[in-house]
Amino acid sequence: MKIYTTLSLMLVAVMMSPAFADNNAESKQQRSEHWQNMTPEQQAKAKARYEKFKNLSPEQQQKIRERHDRFKQLPPEEQQRLKEQRQKFKNMPEEQRQQMREKWKNMTPEQQQKIRDKRK
């Protein structure tokens, strides 16, 4: 379930961090337009997630970058499926999400992989 949390951080980091930025004019323009189309509330949340990202250790930031790279290499259909799963998870009551996190943490890597494979 960590992927759901890191996905949020990752998306903000991609949008705002120079370390992730494709610095060509078209990409800058797209990011600028995206930012302008966000509500003030969305911008505030994005800034908060970015601050949280900046406060992570370099190792944690690197993990997020690597997950982002893996995510971007997935086919669009798989990216969409993961986004939908993340949204479904976010819509669950907090208690249910916490139970799922605990259950996931207590699984062996093999059990976790089995679940990943089933979802494909």
C-alpha positions in Angstrom: 0.0 0.0 0.0 3.0 2.3 0.2 2.7 2.8 -3.5 -0.5 4.8 -3.0 1.2 7.3 -0.6 4.3 7.5 -2.7 2.3 8.0 -5.8 0.9 11.3 -4.5 4.4 12.5 -3.4 5.8 11.3 -6.7 3.3 13.1 -8.9 3.9 16.4 -7.0 7.6 15.9 -7.1 7.5 15.3 -10.8 5.5 18.5 -11.3 7.5 20.7 -9.1 11.0 19.5 -8.7 13.8 20.5 -11.0 15.4 17.1 -10.4 12.5 15.6 -12.3 11.8 18.4 -14.7 12.2 18.1 -18.4 13.4 21.6 -19.0 12.3 22.2 -22.5 10.0 25.1 -23.1 7.0 22.8 -24.0 7.3 20.9 -20.7 7.6 24.1 -18.7 4.5 25.5 -20.5 2.5 22.3 -19.8 3.5 22.4 -16.1 2.6 26.1 -15.9 -0.8 25.5 -17.5 -1.4 22.5 -15.2 -0.6 24.6 -12.2 -2.8 27.5 -13.3 -5.7 25.1 -13.8 -5.5 23.9 -10.2 -7.7 25.3 -7.6 -6.1 27.1 -4.7 -6.9 24.1 -2.5 -5.2 21.8 -5.0 -2.2 24.1 -5.2 -1.9 24.2 -1.4 -2.1 20.4 -1.2 0.6 20.1 -3.9 2.8 22.5 -2.1 2.4 20.6 1.2 3.2 17.3 -0.6 6.3 18.9 -2.2 7.5 20.2 1.2 7.0 16.7 2.6 9.0 15.3 -0.3 11.8 17.8 0.2 12.0 16.8 3.9 12.6 13.2 3.1 16.1 11.7 3.2 18.0 11.5 0.0 17.5 7.8 0.0 13.7 8.1 0.4 13.6 10.7 -2.4 15.6 8.4 -4.6 13.2 5.5 -3.9 10.3 7.8 -5.0 12.2 8.8 -8.2 12.8 5.1 -9.0 9.2 4.2 -8.4 8.2 7.2 -10.7 10.5 5.9 -13.4 9.0 2.4 -13.1 5.5 3.8 -13.2 6.3 5.9 -16.3 7.6 2.8 -18.1 4.3 1.0 -17.6 1.8 0.9 -20.5 -0.8 3.6 -20.2 -3.5 1.0 -19.4 -1.5 -0.2 -16.4 -0.9 3.3 -15.2 -4.6 4.0 -15.4 -5.4 0.8 -13.5 -3.0 1.8 -10.7 -4.5 5.3 -10.6 -7.9 3.8 -10.3 -6.8 1.4 -7.5 -5.2 4.3 -5.7 -8.5 6.3 -5.9 -10.4 3.3 -4.7 -8.0 3.0 -1.7 -8.3 6.7 -1.0 -12.1 6.4 -0.9 -12.0 3.7 1.8 -12.6 4.6 5.4 -9.3 5.3 7.2 -9.7 2.3 9.5 -10.0 0.0 6.5 -7.0 1.5 4.8 -4.9 1.1 8.0 -6.0 -2.6 8.3 -4.9 -3.1 4.7 -1.6 -1.5 5.3 -1.0 -3.7 8.4 -2.0 -6.8 6.5 0.4 -5.9 3.6 3.3 -5.2 6.0 2.8 -8.6 7.6 2.9 -10.5 4.3 6.0 -12.1 3.0 7.5 -10.7 -0.3 6.2 -13.8 -2.0 2.6 -13.2 -0.8 2.9 -9.6 -1.9 4.0 -10.6 -5.3 1.2 -13.1 -5.6 -1.3 -10.3 -5.0 0.5 -8.0 -7.5 0.4 -10.8 -10.1 -3.4 -11.4 -9.5 -4.1 -7.7 -10.2 -2.5 -7.6 -13.6 
